[in-house]
Amino acid sequence: MAQTLPRKALIAISSFNGPIYPAGHKTGLFLTEALHPYEVFVAAGFDVDLASETGTFGFDFNSLQPQGSSRWFRRPQW
């Protein structure tokens, strides 16, 4: 008899969050690079986990700036 397996996905992200930009701003997770696949997996019925090598992460400074905004940032819950 066929068994239904749980639908699970893992998105691996880097925990590096150090200064790299000329003004000393930090690099790290670019928000939409993780958010887009997360939303695609969830819409397909997957349970999604995010993981990094240290269990922590920081956002890339540029991914949080208004000029880098995309439809993700214009959501009311943000």
Backbone as ProteinMPNN parsed JSONL, in Angstrom:
{"seq_chain_A": "MAQTLPRKALIAISSFNGPIYPAGHKTGLFLTEALHPYEVFVAAGFDVDLASETGTFGFDFNSLQPQGSSRWFRRPQW", "coords_chain_A": {"N_chain_A": [[0.839, -1.177, 0.0], [0.563, 2.191, -0.838], [2.263, 4.837, 0.746], [1.697, 8.015, 2.077], [3.968, 10.54, 2.06], [5.222, 13.138, 4.222], [5.207, 16.528, 3.134], [7.942, 18.308, 2.994], [10.313, 20.965, 3.146], [13.572, 22.377, 3.015], [15.25, 25.348, 3.384], [18.37, 26.481, 2.934], [20.397, 28.903, 4.389], [22.915, 31.458, 4.584], [24.822, 32.269, 7.484], [26.488, 34.378, 7.638], [27.041, 37.749, 8.425], [28.391, 40.287, 7.984], [30.26, 43.427, 7.748], [30.545, 44.749, 4.52], [29.962, 46.501, 2.543], [30.798, 49.765, 1.134], [30.064, 51.885, 2.962], [30.168, 50.582, 5.326], [28.006, 49.008, 5.831], [26.218, 45.952, 6.441], [26.403, 42.725, 4.881], [24.386, 39.878, 4.084], [21.583, 37.749, 4.463], [19.646, 38.192, 1.663], [16.57, 39.421, 1.617], [14.388, 38.81, -0.269], [15.45, 36.672, -1.652], [15.167, 34.451, -0.058], [12.528, 34.631, 0.709], [10.896, 34.377, -1.604], [11.228, 31.587, -2.597], [10.301, 30.376, -0.248], [7.587, 31.167, -0.105], [6.651, 29.95, -2.46], [7.015, 27.206, -1.911], [5.332, 26.937, 0.37], [2.852, 27.575, -0.767], [2.575, 25.358, -2.344], [1.998, 23.456, -0.526], [3.952, 22.594, 1.253], [5.726, 22.087, 4.354], [7.963, 24.329, 5.637], [11.325, 24.849, 6.553], [13.89, 27.027, 7.672], [17.402, 27.118, 7.641], [20.667, 27.673, 8.961], [24.263, 27.533, 9.097], [25.036, 28.24, 11.672], [22.716, 28.606, 13.006], [21.755, 31.118, 13.157], [21.152, 34.317, 11.541], [21.57, 37.288, 9.575], [20.064, 40.139, 8.042], [20.782, 41.38, 4.763], [21.843, 44.647, 4.349], [21.083, 46.163, 2.064], [18.857, 44.796, 1.143], [16.824, 45.616, 2.705], [16.254, 48.206, 2.171], [14.241, 50.954, 0.998], [14.523, 51.634, -1.775], [15.158, 49.222, -2.856], [12.858, 47.904, -2.796], [10.266, 45.581, -3.409], [7.328, 43.84, -4.449], [7.121, 42.357, -2.142], [7.748, 43.953, 0.035], [5.697, 45.74, 0.243], [3.563, 44.755, 1.545], [0.856, 44.727, 3.868], [1.369, 43.521, 6.408], [4.058, 43.888, 6.823]], "CA_chain_A": [[0.0, 0.0, 0.0], [1.343, 3.424, -0.934], [2.25, 5.667, 1.945], [1.86, 9.434, 1.774], [5.05, 11.143, 2.825], [5.003, 14.561, 4.495], [5.845, 17.447, 2.19], [8.807, 19.19, 3.774], [11.392, 21.598, 2.4], [14.576, 23.072, 3.814], [15.964, 26.41, 2.687], [19.63, 26.742, 3.627], [20.846, 30.283, 4.246], [24.195, 31.736, 5.219], [24.741, 33.032, 8.728], [27.422, 35.51, 7.59], [26.393, 39.053, 8.505], [29.479, 41.201, 8.278], [30.362, 44.621, 6.911], [31.161, 44.509, 3.222], [29.676, 47.65, 1.68], [31.685, 50.907, 1.405], [29.68, 52.664, 4.147], [30.239, 49.719, 6.495], [26.769, 48.244, 5.985], [26.443, 44.512, 6.462], [25.783, 41.805, 3.931], [23.729, 38.762, 4.755], [20.466, 37.197, 3.712], [18.849, 39.14, 0.885], [15.241, 38.978, 2.016], [13.565, 38.188, -1.304], [16.049, 35.406, -2.104], [14.604, 33.376, 0.768], [11.082, 34.775, 0.797], [10.226, 33.856, -2.793], [11.067, 30.133, -2.548], [9.472, 30.029, 0.904], [6.187, 31.315, -0.485], [6.334, 28.942, -3.476], [6.878, 25.927, -1.207], [4.131, 26.971, 1.207], [1.692, 27.523, -1.656], [2.488, 23.99, -2.859], [1.628, 22.574, 0.569], [5.114, 22.117, 2.012], [6.183, 22.682, 5.604], [9.281, 24.853, 5.277], [12.252, 25.271, 7.595], [15.094, 27.751, 7.272], [18.532, 26.676, 8.462], [22.0, 28.189, 8.652], [25.297, 26.728, 9.753], [25.148, 28.589, 13.096], [21.384, 28.757, 13.583], [21.416, 32.541, 13.153], [21.413, 35.014, 10.288], [21.254, 38.712, 9.572], [19.642, 40.591, 6.718], [21.621, 42.275, 3.979], [21.388, 46.023, 4.475], [20.427, 46.626, 0.84], [17.569, 44.141, 0.927], [15.835, 46.254, 3.575], [16.13, 49.604, 1.785], [13.067, 51.236, 0.161], [14.815, 51.61, -3.203], [15.226, 47.827, -3.257], [11.543, 47.329, -2.524], [9.514, 44.843, -4.412], [5.984, 43.611, -3.927], [7.233, 41.736, -0.821], [7.841, 44.966, 1.073], [4.509, 46.576, 0.285], [2.486, 44.024, 2.2], [0.444, 45.399, 5.11], [1.943, 42.934, 7.62], [5.456, 44.279, 6.979]], "C_chain_A": [[0.886, 1.242, 0.0], [1.178, 4.263, 0.323], [2.478, 7.124, 1.534], [2.936, 10.012, 2.683], [4.743, 12.615, 3.091], [5.759, 15.406, 3.472], [6.633, 18.466, 3.012], [9.907, 19.732, 2.879], [12.318, 22.306, 3.382], [15.239, 24.116, 2.927], [17.204, 26.719, 3.516], [20.07, 28.174, 3.334], [22.171, 30.459, 4.977], [23.987, 32.527, 6.51], [25.667, 34.242, 8.699], [26.658, 36.822, 7.569], [27.433, 40.088, 8.886], [29.504, 42.396, 7.359], [31.103, 44.302, 5.617], [30.992, 45.718, 2.303], [30.54, 48.841, 2.083], [31.334, 51.707, 2.659], [29.707, 51.819, 5.416], [28.975, 48.918, 6.745], [27.057, 46.758, 5.811], [25.753, 43.785, 5.31], [25.15, 40.679, 4.732], [22.642, 38.214, 3.865], [19.735, 38.316, 2.987], [17.422, 38.641, 0.978], [14.477, 38.244, 0.922], [14.156, 36.881, -1.826], [15.56, 34.223, -1.275], [13.077, 33.429, 0.778], [10.362, 34.179, -0.408], [10.118, 32.33, -2.762], [10.213, 29.673, -1.366], [7.995, 30.082, 0.512], [5.761, 30.287, -1.53], [6.128, 27.582, -2.811], [5.598, 25.875, -0.378], [2.874, 26.87, 0.344], [1.489, 26.121, -2.235], [2.204, 22.974, -1.755], [2.779, 22.01, 1.378], [5.206, 22.806, 3.369], [7.623, 23.091, 5.345], [10.064, 25.242, 6.52], [13.382, 26.052, 6.951], [16.215, 27.305, 8.199], [19.807, 27.357, 7.997], [23.012, 27.377, 9.445], [25.465, 27.047, 11.237], [23.79, 28.692, 13.787], [20.939, 30.206, 13.668], [21.633, 33.104, 11.754], [21.134, 36.487, 10.507], [20.874, 39.108, 8.16], [20.701, 41.469, 6.07], [21.017, 43.672, 4.055], [20.591, 46.468, 3.252], [19.07, 45.979, 0.607], [16.458, 44.773, 1.765], [15.6, 47.723, 3.232], [14.938, 49.829, 0.862], [13.352, 51.183, -1.334], [14.953, 50.185, -3.727], [13.886, 47.126, -3.108], [10.978, 46.592, -3.729], [8.13, 44.638, -3.82], [6.023, 43.011, -2.526], [7.178, 42.786, 0.284], [6.595, 45.82, 1.2], [3.326, 45.869, 0.915], [2.141, 44.695, 3.52], [1.095, 44.825, 6.357], [3.4, 43.29, 7.825], [5.451, 45.635, 7.581]], "O_chain_A": [[1.85, 1.322, 0.761], [0.086, 4.374, 0.88], [3.361, 7.414, 0.727], [2.827, 9.975, 3.908], [4.081, 13.268, 2.284], [6.832, 15.02, 3.008], [6.064, 19.361, 3.637], [10.376, 19.049, 1.969], [11.893, 22.77, 4.44], [15.731, 23.798, 1.845], [17.102, 27.163, 4.66], [20.111, 28.6, 2.18], [22.498, 29.692, 5.882], [23.079, 33.353, 6.603], [25.647, 35.053, 9.625], [25.728, 36.987, 6.78], [27.373, 40.689, 9.959], [28.854, 42.397, 6.314], [32.156, 43.665, 5.63], [31.792, 45.926, 1.392], [30.972, 48.933, 3.232], [32.239, 52.166, 3.356], [29.306, 52.295, 6.478], [28.871, 48.223, 7.755], [28.004, 46.362, 5.13], [24.684, 44.176, 4.842], [25.374, 40.563, 5.937], [22.772, 38.219, 2.641], [19.262, 39.268, 3.608], [17.099, 37.564, 0.478], [13.963, 37.152, 1.166], [13.428, 36.063, -2.389], [15.547, 33.095, -1.767], [12.415, 32.394, 0.847], [9.323, 33.54, -0.249], [9.01, 31.809, -2.89], [9.482, 28.688, -1.475], [7.246, 29.141, 0.773], [4.63, 29.802, -1.493], [5.163, 26.883, -3.121], [4.866, 24.887, -0.418], [1.937, 26.153, 0.694], [0.368, 25.741, -2.574], [2.171, 21.77, -2.012], [2.599, 21.041, 2.116], [4.813, 23.964, 3.516], [8.421, 22.278, 4.88], [9.534, 25.884, 7.427], [13.78, 25.771, 5.821], [16.005, 27.133, 9.399], [20.008, 27.589, 6.805], [22.652, 26.626, 10.351], [25.98, 26.22, 11.988], [23.718, 28.847, 15.006], [19.864, 30.496, 14.193], [22.222, 32.45, 10.893], [20.534, 36.877, 11.508], [21.312, 38.484, 7.194], [21.42, 42.204, 6.746], [19.817, 43.85, 3.847], [19.535, 47.084, 3.393], [18.217, 46.562, -0.063], [15.28, 44.49, 1.549], [14.84, 48.409, 3.915], [14.649, 48.977, 0.022], [12.5, 50.729, -2.097], [14.871, 49.969, -4.936], [13.786, 45.91, -3.273], [11.199, 46.953, -4.885], [7.808, 45.219, -2.784], [5.05, 43.14, -1.784], [6.622, 42.533, 1.353], [6.452, 46.556, 2.176], [2.196, 46.349, 0.82], [3.029, 45.18, 4.22], [1.357, 45.577, 7.297], [3.945, 43.025, 8.897], [6.514, 46.208, 7.821]]}, "name": "protein", "num_of_chains": 1, "seq": "MAQTLPRKALIAISSFNGPIYPAGHKTGLFLTEALHPYEVFVAAGFDVDLASETGTFGFDFNSLQPQGSSRWFRRPQW"}
